[in-house]
């Protein structure tokens, strides 16, 4: 791992507006650091956050078992610096921001992959921010396109996915905190194998695919338009494909959100909630492949869960960070510029705990953003989970 980068920022100040010229600095050359395990596109992590939160509101016996499974199986990111740093003043005390990260590491095939692509070092394959406001009125899952052209602290301008290779997880956190003028409370990563196991443990998930496409050059997988079932490697290839689309990153992010919602809806379905063993099977299948900061322990997870027992399915929102037009830098890099007007509004909405209005404004411009569909959107998820689990326990007892 490269030397950690953790700049100390002065307290106070105002939310930044606008950005520097895209050609004002050369694209940073990523620094090599040791390979990590093969990690997944972070669509799964957003879902897993919801899975753990929802599962945590059931009877005490289940909470106790969840805590035991979580503590025994979780992997702590030892190299990550303390996240309770000088950016904490940017959010209200009860606000929770979780950065979900994946990388394009190829594990044992890393060196061969880098030679083929001409890229040095590990880059974040996908990034998501899960925002939970202080009043626990919703969960906002925001995808961040990997080709977004931003300022990487200490490195100059570059794609946001280069931060991981240039300075590790610390720099990836700093980059997102600076971009959004916010504070990151927790960081989570997951392996590709975990994503495959999760969809398999759920018995597959179903998405309404808006366009047909093929993924992969060798032994390509074909995904027809319409309702399709995804499980294991087929789900993984679906969320990772980008070369088949003219607006590569835009469509890939859209597909990731489709699968995220499908996994959450599958978990919240009667088939899963009435089967406690499946719930714990999902957790036991996915947790060994996860890594998280030391502060995200079992007690913290249960605390977050108990705070959100009144959450409803339509209170969980998925959307993409505002992005502008494709752009070619002076160095020839194909990148995506931020939509600065919308970014300013997003920063203010995060700082003012006003994401509800931001989503309504987004809806007025682009149509209805994604939400999680559950059997009864008018009933709190806590009641739905508790009732269906109770029925299952009573039946099996």
N, C-alpha and C positions, 0 to 999 in steps of 0.2 A: 504494500500500500504506500502511496506517496505520502509525503509529509502533510499532516493535517493543516487545513486552512480554517481559522476561526477568527475573523477580524472582530475587534471590539468596536461597537458603534456608540456614538454619543447619545445620551438620552434626550428625549424631546424632539422637536423638529416638526415638519409638516409632511403630509403625504406627497411624494414626488409626482410630478406631472410630465408626461412626454418622455422621450428617450433620445439618446444621442444618435447621430447619423449612422447608418448601417455601414458606411465605408470609412468611419473615423478611426478604426483600428483593424489590424489584420485578424483573420480568423485564428483563434488560439490553436496551438499544436498540443494535442493531449499528451500527457505524460504517462508512461507505462507504469502499471503497478500490478501486484500479484492478482492472478485470476481468482474469481469467486465461483461459487457453485452456480450452475445453470439456472438463471432466474426467469420468472414468467412476466409477461405483460401484465401490468398491475391491475387489470380489470378485476382479477380474482380478489385482490386485497380489499378493494372497496366492498365487495360482496361479503367477504369474511368478517369485516368490521361489523356489518349489519347482522350477520349470522350470530356472532358472539354476543352482540348487544341484545338481540331479541331473545336468544336462548337463556340469557341471564335473568329474565324476569319470572321464571317458573318457581315452583315450590322450593323450600329451603334445601331439601334433599338433593334436588337437581343442581341448585347453585353450588352446593358443597362439592358435588362430583365434578361440575364444570371447573371449579377452582383447582381441584386436584389434577385433572387432566391438563389444564392450561399450564400449571406450574411445572408439571413433570415433563411436558413435551416442548415447551417454548424454548427458543434459542435467542440469547441476548447478543446484540451487536456490541461487542466489547470495545471496538475502536472508535465508537461514536462519542464525541465530546458531550459534556453536560448541555442539554437543550434549554435549561433554565438560565438564559443568558441576557445580554443587554437589549434584546428585542422584545422582551416579555411585556413591556409597557404598551406595546402596540395593540394589544387585545384586552378585552375585559377579563377579569380574574377567572370567571367560570367558563370562558370560551375554550373549545377544544379544536385544534387543527392537527390533522394527521396527514403526513406526507407518505404516499404509497409509491414505492420505487421498484422498478425492474431494470435489468440490464441486458445488453446483447452479448454477454459472456457466452462462450461456447464450451466451457468446462475443459475436458481433456483435449478437445479439438480447437482450443483457443488460438494457438500459434498458426495452424493451417488456415483458420478462418480469417485471421488478420492479414495473412499473406494474400488471400484471395480478394479481400475487400480493399486492401491498401490502407486500412485504418489502424491506428495505434491505440491501445488501451481500451478498457471497458467503458461503454457508454450506456446511459439509462435508456432502455428500450421503450419505456413508457413511464409517465408520471401522472399521479392523480393527487388532488388535495381533497380530503374529507373535512368539511367544516360543520361543526356542531355549535350553534349559538348558545350564549349563556342561559337563555330561557328554555333551552331544549325543545324549541318549537319545530324543529325539523332536522334533517340531515342533507347536506348539499355536497354532492360528489362531482368535482370538476376535473375533467380530463385536460391535460396540458400536452399539446402537440410537440413531438420531439424535435421538429425542425424550426421551432419558434426562435427568432433571432433576438437575443437579449444581451445585456451586460453581465458577464460572469466576473464576480468580484476578484480583483487581482490578476485577471487573465485577459481582459479586454472583451470585445464583442465576439459572440459565437453562438452556435446552436445551443439550446438549453440542455440538450442531452450530453454535451461535452463536459459539463461540470463534474460528473462522477469520475471520469477518467483523469481530469486535470487536478482534482483535489479530494477525491473520495466523497463519502457521504456528508462530511462536514460542509464541503463546498457546495454540494447539491442543495443542502438545506439553506445555506446562505443565499444562494442564487434565487431560490423561490421566495425566501423572506424579503429580499430586496425588490424583486419583481412585483410582489403583491403588497409590499409595505405591511407585512403581518408577522406573526410569530408562530413557529412550528413547535407543537407540544410533543409530538410523537412521530417516530419513523418506523415503517414496516416494509419488509421485502419478502418475496416468496420465490421458490424455485418452480421451474416449469413442471417438474414431476408432480408437485403439489397441486397444480392446476388440473392436470389430467386426472389425478386421483380424486379430486373434489367432484368433478363432473361425473366420474364413474360411480362414486359413492352415492350420488344423488339419483342414479339410474338414468342419466342423460338429461339434457335440457332442451327446450323447444324455443326457436326464434322464428319470427316472420321476416325472412330474408328479402329485402327490397330489390335486390339485383342478383342475377346469376353471375358467377365467376369461378375461375379455377385458381388453386393455390399450389405453388411449388412447381419447379421445372422438372425434377425427377419424380416419377410416380405422382403426378398432380392429382389433387383432390378436387372434385367438382361439386359446387354448392348451387343447386337450382334456386330460382326465385320462388318465394312462397314459404310455407311453414316447413321447417326442417328440424331434425333431431341432431344434436351435437353431444358427443361424449369422448373423453380421453383425447387422443391425438387429433381427431377431427375438430374438436372444439379449439384446441390450441392453434391449429393452422388457420382456422377461421378468424381468430382475433389478431393474428400476427401478420396476415397478408396485407401488402401495400403496393406491390409492383403491378398488380392487375388493374389498378385504378388510376385514371388521369390526375386526380387530386389525391394522391396516395394517402397522406396523413389524415386528411379530413375524413375519408371513407373508413380508414382503419379505426379511427377513434369512434366513429359512429357504430361500427361493428362491435367494438369492445363494449360500448354502452348497451347494445342489444343483448349481448351475452351476460353482462353484469345483471341486468334486470331479469333475464331468464333464470339465472342461478338463484337470485333472491326470491323470485316468485315460486320457484320449485321448492326451495327450502321452506317457504311460508305456506305451502300447499297442505291440504289435509293429509295427503299421502305421507308427507314427512313429519308433520307435527303430531300425528297420531301414532308415530313410530319412534319412541324415545331412543331406541338403539340406533336408528338411522341418524338421529341428531348427534349422538356421541360418536358414531362412526365417522361422520363428516369431520368433526373436530379432531378426532384421533388420526384421520387420514391426512389432514392439511397442516396441523401444527408442527410436525417435525420438519417441514419444508420452509417454515417461516423464520424470519429473524426480526427482532424488534428492539427498541431502546429499552434500557433497564427500568424506566419508569412505567412502562406498560405491563404491569403485573396483574395477577388474578384479582386482587382487591380493587384495583383501579378499573378493570373491565366491568366487574360487578357493580361498582359504584356508578359508572356511566349508564349501565343497563337499567338500574333502579331509578335513575333520573328520567328515563324516557319510556316509562310504562304506558303513558298516554299517547305515544306516537302512533300515527296511522300510516297506512301504506302510501297514501298520496302526500304524506309529509316528507317522503324520501325523494329527492330531486337529483337528476343527472343532467349535466350539460358540459359544454366545451368552453374553455377559456376563450374570450373574444380574440379573434385573429383577423388580420387584414389580408393584403394581397400577397401572392408569391413574389419573390424578389431574387435577383441574381446579384451577388456581391461583386466587388471589384476583383476578388480572387476567384470568381467563377462558381461560388457555392450557391446551390438552389435552396433558398430558405423561405420562411413565412414571417412576415412582419406582424407585430402586434397591432390591434385596432386601438390606438391610443385613447380615443374618445371614450370607448367602452371600457378600456382598462382603467381609466381614471374613475369612472363610475363604479367599477368593481372594487377598486381599492377603498373608495369611500364607503361602499356598502358593507364591506368586511369590517372596516374600522368602526362603523356606526351600528353594527348588528342589525343591518337592514337588508339582508339577502332576500327576504320575501318580496320586497318591492323591486329588487333587481331582477328576480325571476319573472315577475309580472311584466316588467319592461321588456325583457328578452322575449317573452311570449308574444307581446304585441308586435315585435319586429319580425320574428322568425317562426311563429307558430308555437304550439304547446310543447314545452320541454318534457323530457322523459320523467315518469314517476314509476314507482313499483306497484304493480297490480296485485292485489290480494283478494281473498274471497269476499271480504266486507270492508271496504275502505272507510265506512262510517264508524267502525268499531276499533278502539285502540288495539294495536298489535299485542300488547301485553295480555289483554283479555282473550284475544283469539288464541294465542299460544297456550295460555294457562287452561282455557276451557278444553281445547282439543287434546292437550296432554293429559288433563284430568280424566277425560273420557277414555283415553287409551289405558291409563293406569287402572281405572275402575273396571274396564272390560277384561284386562289381563289378570287383575287380582281375583 
